[in-house]
Structures are given as structure tokens and as C-alpha cells.
């Protein structure tokens, strides 16, 4: 029973760490316009690459 009780606590702790890490990363990334534009550019390139992959894939 103790193990079954600790599983949700461990999952909650892991989620807390992910949330705090994401918050820290967002604060750091939002601190510079250059970083934000680079992320936007990388996202655009990723979408173009995915579009090309879908366009060239046959089913």
C-alpha cells in the first residue's frame, strides 16, 4: 500500500520539476528578442520540412 501511495507523489514531484524548468526556460527565452525570433524561425523551418515530407510521401 505504501508503494501504491508513493507512485502518485513521485509523479506529482516529476510534474513539478517539469513545470519549474519550463517556467525558467520561458523566462530566459523571453528575455531577448533575438532568441524569440530564432525560435520562430526554427519553428517555421520545421513546418516547411514537415510539409515537404508529407508532400513527398506516398501511401
PDB file of N, CA, C and O in Angstrom:
ATOM      1  N   UNK A   1       0.822  -1.188   0.000  1.00  0.00           N
ATOM      2  CA  UNK A   1       0.000   0.000   0.000  1.00  0.00           C
ATOM      3  C   UNK A   1       0.869   1.257   0.000  1.00  0.00           C
ATOM      4  O   UNK A   1       0.533   2.265  -0.621  1.00  0.00           O
ATOM      5  N   UNK A   2       1.984   1.171   0.706  1.00  0.00           N
ATOM      6  CA  UNK A   2       2.848   2.349   0.761  1.00  0.00           C
ATOM      7  C   UNK A   2       3.407   2.664  -0.622  1.00  0.00           C
ATOM      8  O   UNK A   2       3.483   3.829  -1.011  1.00  0.00           O
ATOM      9  N   UNK A   3       3.796   1.640  -1.357  1.00  0.00           N
ATOM     10  CA  UNK A   3       4.332   1.839  -2.706  1.00  0.00           C
ATOM     11  C   UNK A   3       3.261   2.452  -3.603  1.00  0.00           C
ATOM     12  O   UNK A   3       3.541   3.372  -4.371  1.00  0.00           O
ATOM     13  N   UNK A   4       2.040   1.943  -3.504  1.00  0.00           N
ATOM     14  CA  UNK A   4       0.954   2.492  -4.307  1.00  0.00           C
ATOM     15  C   UNK A   4       0.655   3.941  -3.924  1.00  0.00           C
ATOM     16  O   UNK A   4       0.225   4.720  -4.774  1.00  0.00           O
ATOM     17  N   UNK A   5       0.868   4.307  -2.700  1.00  0.00           N
ATOM     18  CA  UNK A   5       0.673   5.689  -2.270  1.00  0.00           C
ATOM     19  C   UNK A   5       1.795   6.604  -2.727  1.00  0.00           C
ATOM     20  O   UNK A   5       1.574   7.793  -2.960  1.00  0.00           O
ATOM     21  N   UNK A   6       3.000   6.056  -2.857  1.00  0.00           N
ATOM     22  CA  UNK A   6       4.149   6.869  -3.252  1.00  0.00           C
ATOM     23  C   UNK A   6       4.198   7.122  -4.763  1.00  0.00           C
ATOM     24  O   UNK A   6       4.826   8.085  -5.202  1.00  0.00           O
ATOM     25  N   UNK A   7       3.554   6.286  -5.551  1.00  0.00           N
ATOM     26  CA  UNK A   7       3.586   6.458  -7.010  1.00  0.00           C
ATOM     27  C   UNK A   7       2.981   7.800  -7.428  1.00  0.00           C
ATOM     28  O   UNK A   7       3.628   8.531  -8.178  1.00  0.00           O
ATOM     29  N   UNK A   8       1.766   8.163  -6.980  1.00  0.00           N
ATOM     30  CA  UNK A   8       1.238   9.479  -7.373  1.00  0.00           C
ATOM     31  C   UNK A   8       2.084  10.638  -6.846  1.00  0.00           C
ATOM     32  O   UNK A   8       2.201  11.672  -7.505  1.00  0.00           O
ATOM     33  N   UNK A   9       2.670  10.470  -5.667  1.00  0.00           N
ATOM     34  CA  UNK A   9       3.531  11.523  -5.118  1.00  0.00           C
ATOM     35  C   UNK A   9       4.770  11.704  -5.995  1.00  0.00           C
ATOM     36  O   UNK A   9       5.198  12.831  -6.243  1.00  0.00           O
ATOM     37  N   UNK A  10       5.336  10.612  -6.456  1.00  0.00           N
ATOM     38  CA  UNK A  10       6.500  10.687  -7.342  1.00  0.00           C
ATOM     39  C   UNK A  10       6.154  11.325  -8.677  1.00  0.00           C
ATOM     40  O   UNK A  10       6.924  12.123  -9.211  1.00  0.00           O
ATOM     41  N   UNK A  11       4.995  10.971  -9.211  1.00  0.00           N
ATOM     42  CA  UNK A  11       4.556  11.570 -10.473  1.00  0.00           C
ATOM     43  C   UNK A  11       4.329  13.068 -10.285  1.00  0.00           C
ATOM     44  O   UNK A  11       4.698  13.867 -11.145  1.00  0.00           O
ATOM     45  N   UNK A  12       3.723  13.444  -9.164  1.00  0.00           N
ATOM     46  CA  UNK A  12       3.497  14.861  -8.883  1.00  0.00           C
ATOM     47  C   UNK A  12       4.804  15.627  -8.739  1.00  0.00           C
ATOM     48  O   UNK A  12       4.905  16.761  -9.206  1.00  0.00           O
ATOM     49  N   UNK A  13       5.788  15.040  -8.113  1.00  0.00           N
ATOM     50  CA  UNK A  13       7.091  15.674  -7.968  1.00  0.00           C
ATOM     51  C   UNK A  13       7.753  15.862  -9.325  1.00  0.00           C
ATOM     52  O   UNK A  13       8.340  16.909  -9.600  1.00  0.00           O
ATOM     53  N   UNK A  14       7.656  14.849 -10.165  1.00  0.00           N
ATOM     54  CA  UNK A  14       8.228  14.928 -11.510  1.00  0.00           C
ATOM     55  C   UNK A  14       7.550  16.035 -12.316  1.00  0.00           C
ATOM     56  O   UNK A  14       8.216  16.796 -13.018  1.00  0.00           O
ATOM     57  N   UNK A  15       6.217  16.121 -12.213  1.00  0.00           N
ATOM     58  CA  UNK A  15       5.488  17.169 -12.918  1.00  0.00           C
ATOM     59  C   UNK A  15       5.865  18.563 -12.404  1.00  0.00           C
ATOM     60  O   UNK A  15       5.932  19.518 -13.177  1.00  0.00           O
ATOM     61  N   UNK A  16       6.104  18.667 -11.120  1.00  0.00           N
ATOM     62  CA  UNK A  16       6.518  19.940 -10.535  1.00  0.00           C
ATOM     63  C   UNK A  16       7.866  20.375 -11.085  1.00  0.00           C
ATOM     64  O   UNK A  16       8.057  21.543 -11.423  1.00  0.00           O
ATOM     65  N   UNK A  17       8.797  19.441 -11.174  1.00  0.00           N
ATOM     66  CA  UNK A  17      10.124  19.751 -11.716  1.00  0.00           C
ATOM     67  C   UNK A  17      10.014  20.196 -13.174  1.00  0.00           C
ATOM     68  O   UNK A  17      10.669  21.157 -13.578  1.00  0.00           O
ATOM     69  N   UNK A  18       9.181  19.495 -13.976  1.00  0.00           N
ATOM     70  CA  UNK A  18       8.985  19.889 -15.377  1.00  0.00           C
ATOM     71  C   UNK A  18       8.393  21.292 -15.464  1.00  0.00           C
ATOM     72  O   UNK A  18       8.827  22.097 -16.288  1.00  0.00           O
ATOM     73  N   UNK A  19       7.411  21.588 -14.626  1.00  0.00           N
ATOM     74  CA  UNK A  19       6.774  22.907 -14.644  1.00  0.00           C
ATOM     75  C   UNK A  19       7.744  24.015 -14.276  1.00  0.00           C
ATOM     76  O   UNK A  19       7.760  25.062 -14.924  1.00  0.00           O
ATOM     77  N   UNK A  20       8.546  23.802 -13.253  1.00  0.00           N
ATOM     78  CA  UNK A  20       9.524  24.816 -12.853  1.00  0.00           C
ATOM     79  C   UNK A  20      10.596  25.004 -13.927  1.00  0.00           C
ATOM     80  O   UNK A  20      11.039  26.125 -14.178  1.00  0.00           O
ATOM     81  N   UNK A  21      11.009  23.912 -14.555  1.00  0.00           N
ATOM     82  CA  UNK A  21      12.000  24.006 -15.634  1.00  0.00           C
ATOM     83  C   UNK A  21      11.436  24.771 -16.822  1.00  0.00           C
ATOM     84  O   UNK A  21      12.131  25.596 -17.414  1.00  0.00           O
ATOM     85  N   UNK A  22      10.191  24.507 -17.173  1.00  0.00           N
ATOM     86  CA  UNK A  22       9.561  25.201 -18.294  1.00  0.00           C
ATOM     87  C   UNK A  22       9.412  26.686 -17.994  1.00  0.00           C
ATOM     88  O   UNK A  22       9.605  27.520 -18.879  1.00  0.00           O
ATOM     89  N   UNK A  23       9.073  27.019 -16.766  1.00  0.00           N
ATOM     90  CA  UNK A  23       8.943  28.416 -16.376  1.00  0.00           C
ATOM     91  C   UNK A  23      10.278  29.145 -16.468  1.00  0.00           C
ATOM     92  O   UNK A  23      10.340  30.276 -16.950  1.00  0.00           O
ATOM     93  N   UNK A  24      11.333  28.505 -16.010  1.00  0.00           N
ATOM     94  CA  UNK A  24      12.667  29.093 -16.082  1.00  0.00           C
ATOM     95  C   UNK A  24      13.108  29.275 -17.528  1.00  0.00           C
ATOM     96  O   UNK A  24      13.673  30.310 -17.882  1.00  0.00           O
ATOM     97  N   UNK A  25      12.850  28.265 -18.366  1.00  0.00           N
ATOM     98  CA  UNK A  25      13.222  28.353 -19.778  1.00  0.00           C
ATOM     99  C   UNK A  25      12.443  29.467 -20.469  1.00  0.00           C
ATOM    100  O   UNK A  25      13.010  30.202 -21.278  1.00  0.00           O
ATOM    101  N   UNK A  26      11.158  29.605 -20.166  1.00  0.00           N
ATOM    102  CA  UNK A  26      10.351  30.652 -20.788  1.00  0.00           C
ATOM    103  C   UNK A  26      10.859  32.033 -20.395  1.00  0.00           C
ATOM    104  O   UNK A  26      10.957  32.926 -21.237  1.00  0.00           O
ATOM    105  N   UNK A  27      11.179  32.206 -19.135  1.00  0.00           N
ATOM    106  CA  UNK A  27      11.697  33.493 -18.676  1.00  0.00           C
ATOM    107  C   UNK A  27      13.006  33.828 -19.381  1.00  0.00           C
ATOM    108  O   UNK A  27      13.213  34.971 -19.789  1.00  0.00           O
ATOM    109  N   UNK A  28      13.882  32.852 -19.528  1.00  0.00           N
ATOM    110  CA  UNK A  28      15.163  33.079 -20.192  1.00  0.00           C
ATOM    111  C   UNK A  28      14.958  33.382 -21.675  1.00  0.00           C
ATOM    112  O   UNK A  28      15.582  34.297 -22.210  1.00  0.00           O
ATOM    113  N   UNK A  29      14.097  32.628 -22.335  1.00  0.00           N
ATOM    114  CA  UNK A  29      13.870  32.825 -23.768  1.00  0.00           C
ATOM    115  C   UNK A  29      13.183  34.152 -24.057  1.00  0.00           C
ATOM    116  O   UNK A  29      13.485  34.797 -25.061  1.00  0.00           O
ATOM    117  N   UNK A  30      12.266  34.566 -23.193  1.00  0.00           N
ATOM    118  CA  UNK A  30      11.537  35.813 -23.414  1.00  0.00           C
ATOM    119  C   UNK A  30      12.389  37.040 -23.095  1.00  0.00           C
ATOM    120  O   UNK A  30      11.974  38.168 -23.362  1.00  0.00           O
ATOM    121  N   UNK A  31      13.555  36.833 -22.538  1.00  0.00           N
ATOM    122  CA  UNK A  31      14.414  37.946 -22.176  1.00  0.00           C
ATOM    123  C   UNK A  31      15.124  38.585 -23.358  1.00  0.00           C
ATOM    124  O   UNK A  31      15.747  39.635 -23.200  1.00  0.00           O
ATOM    125  N   UNK A  32      15.049  37.986 -24.528  1.00  0.00           N
ATOM    126  CA  UNK A  32      15.759  38.504 -25.686  1.00  0.00           C
ATOM    127  C   UNK A  32      14.889  38.368 -26.936  1.00  0.00           C
ATOM    128  O   UNK A  32      14.352  37.297 -27.216  1.00  0.00           O
ATOM    129  N   UNK A  33      14.757  39.473 -27.687  1.00  0.00           N
ATOM    130  CA  UNK A  33      14.005  39.426 -28.941  1.00  0.00           C
ATOM    131  C   UNK A  33      14.702  38.530 -29.963  1.00  0.00           C
ATOM    132  O   UNK A  33      14.045  37.872 -30.769  1.00  0.00           O
ATOM    133  N   UNK A  34      16.019  38.509 -29.925  1.00  0.00           N
ATOM    134  CA  UNK A  34      16.771  37.682 -30.881  1.00  0.00           C
ATOM    135  C   UNK A  34      16.467  36.200 -30.661  1.00  0.00           C
ATOM    136  O   UNK A  34      16.262  35.457 -31.620  1.00  0.00           O
ATOM    137  N   UNK A  35      16.438  35.776 -29.402  1.00  0.00           N
ATOM    138  CA  UNK A  35      16.122  34.381 -29.099  1.00  0.00           C
ATOM    139  C   UNK A  35      14.722  34.012 -29.564  1.00  0.00           C
ATOM    140  O   UNK A  35      14.510  32.936 -30.121  1.00  0.00           O
ATOM    141  N   UNK A  36      13.761  34.912 -29.332  1.00  0.00           N
ATOM    142  CA  UNK A  36      12.387  34.650 -29.756  1.00  0.00           C
ATOM    143  C   UNK A  36      12.281  34.547 -31.272  1.00  0.00           C
ATOM    144  O   UNK A  36      11.554  33.696 -31.786  1.00  0.00           O
ATOM    145  N   UNK A  37      13.002  35.408 -31.991  1.00  0.00           N
ATOM    146  CA  UNK A  37      12.942  35.340 -33.452  1.00  0.00           C
ATOM    147  C   UNK A  37      13.629  34.071 -33.969  1.00  0.00           C
ATOM    148  O   UNK A  37      13.194  33.497 -34.967  1.00  0.00           O
ATOM    149  N   UNK A  38      14.689  33.635 -33.302  1.00  0.00           N
ATOM    150  CA  UNK A  38      15.345  32.393 -33.713  1.00  0.00           C
ATOM    151  C   UNK A  38      14.433  31.188 -33.487  1.00  0.00           C
ATOM    152  O   UNK A  38      14.409  30.268 -34.304  1.00  0.00           O
ATOM    153  N   UNK A  39      13.683  31.188 -32.386  1.00  0.00           N
ATOM    154  CA  UNK A  39      12.747  30.097 -32.127  1.00  0.00           C
ATOM    155  C   UNK A  39      11.638  30.111 -33.175  1.00  0.00           C
ATOM    156  O   UNK A  39      11.237  29.059 -33.673  1.00  0.00           O
ATOM    157  N   UNK A  40      11.141  31.307 -33.510  1.00  0.00           N
ATOM    158  CA  UNK A  40      10.119  31.412 -34.547  1.00  0.00           C
ATOM    159  C   UNK A  40      10.635  30.921 -35.888  1.00  0.00           C
ATOM    160  O   UNK A  40       9.922  30.235 -36.620  1.00  0.00           O
ATOM    161  N   UNK A  41      11.874  31.270 -36.212  1.00  0.00           N
ATOM    162  CA  UNK A  41      12.476  30.799 -37.461  1.00  0.00           C
ATOM    163  C   UNK A  41      12.652  29.295 -37.475  1.00  0.00           C
ATOM    164  O   UNK A  41      12.397  28.644 -38.488  1.00  0.00           O
ATOM    165  N   UNK A  42      13.083  28.743 -36.360  1.00  0.00           N
ATOM    166  CA  UNK A  42      13.248  27.288 -36.273  1.00  0.00           C
ATOM    167  C   UNK A  42      11.900  26.587 -36.411  1.00  0.00           C
ATOM    168  O   UNK A  42      11.808  25.541 -37.054  1.00  0.00           O
ATOM    169  N   UNK A  43      10.868  27.150 -35.817  1.00  0.00           N
ATOM    170  CA  UNK A  43       9.534  26.569 -35.957  1.00  0.00           C
ATOM    171  C   UNK A  43       9.050  26.624 -37.397  1.00  0.00           C
ATOM    172  O   UNK A  43       8.436  25.676 -37.886  1.00  0.00           O
ATOM    173  N   UNK A  44       9.326  27.735 -38.077  1.00  0.00           N
ATOM    174  CA  UNK A  44       8.949  27.845 -39.483  1.00  0.00           C
ATOM    175  C   UNK A  44       9.666  26.839 -40.357  1.00  0.00           C
ATOM    176  O   UNK A  44       9.062  26.224 -41.235  1.00  0.00           O
ATOM    177  N   UNK A  45      10.948  26.675 -40.115  1.00  0.00           N
ATOM    178  CA  UNK A  45      11.732  25.691 -40.879  1.00  0.00           C
ATOM    179  C   UNK A  45      11.213  24.279 -40.614  1.00  0.00           C
ATOM    180  O   UNK A  45      11.132  23.462 -41.532  1.00  0.00           O
ATOM    181  N   UNK A  46      10.861  23.992 -39.362  1.00  0.00           N
ATOM    182  CA  UNK A  46      10.320  22.671 -39.026  1.00  0.00           C
ATOM    183  C   UNK A  46       9.001  22.423 -39.758  1.00  0.00           C
ATOM    184  O   UNK A  46       8.765  21.322 -40.256  1.00  0.00           O
ATOM    185  N   UNK A  47       8.144  23.438 -39.825  1.00  0.00           N
ATOM    186  CA  UNK A  47       6.865  23.270 -40.529  1.00  0.00           C
ATOM    187  C   UNK A  47       7.075  23.077 -42.022  1.00  0.00           C
ATOM    188  O   UNK A  47       6.381  22.275 -42.647  1.00  0.00           O
ATOM    189  N   UNK A  48       8.020  23.799 -42.597  1.00  0.00           N
ATOM    190  CA  UNK A  48       8.328  23.616 -44.024  1.00  0.00           C
ATOM    191  C   UNK A  48       8.844  22.198 -44.261  1.00  0.00           C
ATOM    192  O   UNK A  48       8.435  21.537 -45.215  1.00  0.00           O
ATOM    193  N   UNK A  49       9.742  21.733 -43.392  1.00  0.00           N
ATOM    194  CA  UNK A  49      10.270  20.374 -43.524  1.00  0.00           C
ATOM    195  C   UNK A  49       9.178  19.325 -43.400  1.00  0.00           C
ATOM    196  O   UNK A  49       9.159  18.358 -44.162  1.00  0.00           O
ATOM    197  N   UNK A  50       8.267  19.504 -42.447  1.00  0.00           N
ATOM    198  CA  UNK A  50       7.165  18.552 -42.305  1.00  0.00           C
ATOM    199  C   UNK A  50       6.247  18.590 -43.520  1.00  0.00           C
ATOM    200  O   UNK A  50       5.769  17.550 -43.971  1.00  0.00           O
ATOM    201  N   UNK A  51       6.001  19.782 -44.048  1.00  0.00           N
ATOM    202  CA  UNK A  51       5.173  19.894 -45.247  1.00  0.00           C
ATOM    203  C   UNK A  51       5.802  19.195 -46.435  1.00  0.00           C
ATOM    204  O   UNK A  51       5.116  18.505 -47.190  1.00  0.00           O
ATOM    205  N   UNK A  52       7.102  19.370 -46.605  1.00  0.00           N
ATOM    206  CA  UNK A  52       7.797  18.691 -47.698  1.00  0.00           C
ATOM    207  C   UNK A  52       7.776  17.173 -47.510  1.00  0.00           C
ATOM    208  O   UNK A  52       7.622  16.429 -48.478  1.00  0.00           O
ATOM    209  N   UNK A  53       7.929  16.722 -46.279  1.00  0.00           N
ATOM    210  CA  UNK A  53       7.894  15.280 -46.019  1.00  0.00           C
ATOM    211  C   UNK A  53       6.515  14.709 -46.337  1.00  0.00           C
ATOM    212  O   UNK A  53       6.408  13.626 -46.911  1.00  0.00           O
ATOM    213  N   UNK A  54       5.470  15.427 -45.968  1.00  0.00           N
ATOM    214  CA  UNK A  54       4.117  14.950 -46.268  1.00  0.00           C
ATOM    215  C   UNK A  54       3.858  14.981 -47.768  1.00  0.00           C
ATOM    216  O   UNK A  54       3.219  14.078 -48.307  1.00  0.00           O
ATOM    217  N   UNK A  55       4.353  16.025 -48.449  1.00  0.00           N
ATOM    218  CA  UNK A  55       4.122  16.155 -49.881  1.00  0.00           C
ATOM    219  C   UNK A  55       4.841  15.071 -50.681  1.00  0.00           C
ATOM    220  O   UNK A  55       4.373  14.681 -51.751  1.00  0.00           O
ATOM    221  N   UNK A  56       5.953  14.588 -50.182  1.00  0.00           N
ATOM    222  CA  UNK A  56       6.727  13.604 -50.935  1.00  0.00           C
ATOM    223  C   UNK A  56       6.454  12.165 -50.506  1.00  0.00           C
ATOM    224  O   UNK A  56       7.010  11.232 -51.085  1.00  0.00           O
ATOM    225  N   UNK A  57       5.606  11.978 -49.503  1.00  0.00           N
ATOM    226  CA  UNK A  57       5.296  10.643 -49.017  1.00  0.00           C
ATOM    227  C   UNK A  57       4.091  10.079 -49.770  1.00  0.00           C
ATOM    228  O   UNK A  57       3.071  10.749 -49.932  1.00  0.00           O
ATOM    229  N   UNK A  58       4.232   8.843 -50.223  1.00  0.00           N
ATOM    230  CA  UNK A  58       3.120   8.187 -50.923  1.00  0.00           C
ATOM    231  C   UNK A  58       2.505   7.133 -50.031  1.00  0.00           C
ATOM    232  O   UNK A  58       3.195   6.470 -49.256  1.00  0.00           O
ATOM    233  N   UNK A  59       1.213   6.991 -50.149  1.00  0.00           N
ATOM    234  CA  UNK A  59       0.503   5.928 -49.409  1.00  0.00           C
ATOM    235  C   UNK A  59      -0.202   5.058 -50.372  1.00  0.00           C
ATOM    236  O   UNK A  59      -0.863   4.100 -49.970  1.00  0.00           O
TER     237      UNK A  59
END
